[in-house]
Amino acid sequence: MKAIKDYVETHKDRFLEELFELIRIPSISSLAEAKDDMAKAAEHIKNALLKAGADHAEVKETTGWPVVYGHKMLNESLPTVLVYGHYDVQPVEPLDLWDSPPFEPEVRDGKIYARGADDDKGQLFMHVKAFELMNAAGTLSCNVKFMIEGEEEIGSPSLKQFCKENKELLKADIILISDTTMIAQDIPSITVGLRGLSYLEVELTGPNRDLHSGLYGGAVGNPANLLAKMIASLTDENNHITIPGFYDDVQEVSESERAEMAKAPFNLEEYKKALDINEVVGEAGYSSNERTGIRPSLDVNGIWSGYTGEGAKTVLPSKANAKISMRLVPNQDSKKIDELFIKHLESIAPEGTRVKVKSLHGGQGYVTPIDFPAYRAASRAIEESFDKTPIPVRSGGSIPIVSDFEEVLGIKSILMGFGLDSDAIHSPNENYPLFNFYKGIETIPLFYKYFVEEMA
């Protein structure tokens, strides 16, 4: 462990500047005009892998944004770890809420502030530097492959097909992922469950044009008012989702499992204080941790209609739109949920309106066991690095491609993330503590060491 710490301490300033070089590339996958930046980011990752010691690295085209593949194969008889991550990031709006430019990383109060600082460039880059460390020290004890995609933030639409076409190339014993969080810097954890996702866009149309709200208000249905009522009806007074059939495939978690989950430290008052809210809201009968870990949810991610500029414009809008996401639990099928949602929205659309629903992306939930070699290796690595046994937790977030990995490649994933809930991923002022960045680089080589031992 001392040799690992010494290497990180010696090279930490270089590690940080190299991460900053990657962060400065605005690789926003949802923007078609980001084509050059997406290509630049992929090339940057490829070169970083080669400099870190990969025998081979290349940028491989897909039907969407490219995938970076690299490997170092010591011996076919040794275990193989496939590292997955993504170089794309979320959009940065609203820009006025950032305290510093999102693609000009800076360190404040011991944290890196920038888009992608945590999700996922910071966490991905830990693996590149840990790989470099093991090669430099001669301690790499198994084969390593890298698959770094550019579409995670838009649902990985091309990656499943890429995996089907490259099954032999991607053959491995485990997929290692750092794109999740831990409870706290002094309370390490391993994510053992992810929620699935169903993400749709709704458009409700009323009159054939925007109307004067004085001449027509009260006589013609207002799509903005009506869509708001439709959305409000999607949950009841107990915050239970009202879409018929929505809960048909939800697996109830046993009381014993809920009791185990309750052992994870959680302070409700601190949670509310951190968010500056007076009360929490969620499905009746479940705690806040359970609501985000073992229960599905439905939320509006964006809503717009009519005039939103400065000043007044008395208009009755022709259309109203919303983006709605549903987080799903394992065993819920995202395509089935899409169909149920669309059917229900069509059934409750008021007379005189037309509703159109478009599915944007989705994916299945995932649960990883805690009684197999990769989990034991991750637990041992974290315990040695943090001097505490990690707690297994279920995350409220989604990485839709993880379930596809198991379906297509037949490989399980271990979710060994080092982010924190306070890192503001997807939000203005996304950040990543320097402690977590460097601690990740120190811990990852230990995973390789113990994974080889567990596989022996």
Secondary structure, 3 states (H helix, E strand, C coil): CHHHHHHHHHHHHHHHHHHHHHHCCCCECCCHHHHHHHHHHHHHHHHHHHHHCCCEEEEECCCCCCEEEEEECCCCCCCEEEEEEECCECCCCCHHHCCCCCCCCEEECCEEECCCCCCCHHHHHHHHHHHHHHHHHCCCCCEEEEEEECCHHHCCCCHHHHHHHCCCCCCCCEEEECCCECCECCECEEEEEECEEEEEEEEEECCCCCEEHHHHECCECCHHHHHHHHHHCCECCCCCECCCCCCCCCCCCCHHHHHHHCCCCCCHHHHHHHHCCCCCCCCCCCCHHHHHHCCCEEEEEEEEECCCCCCCCCEECCEEEEEEEEEECCCCCHHHHHHHHHHHHHHHCCCCCEEEEEEEEEECCEECCCCCHHHHHHHHHHHHHHCCCCEEEECCCCCCHHHHHHHHHCCCEEECCCECHHHCCCCCCCEEEHHHHHHHHHHHHHHHHHHHHHHC
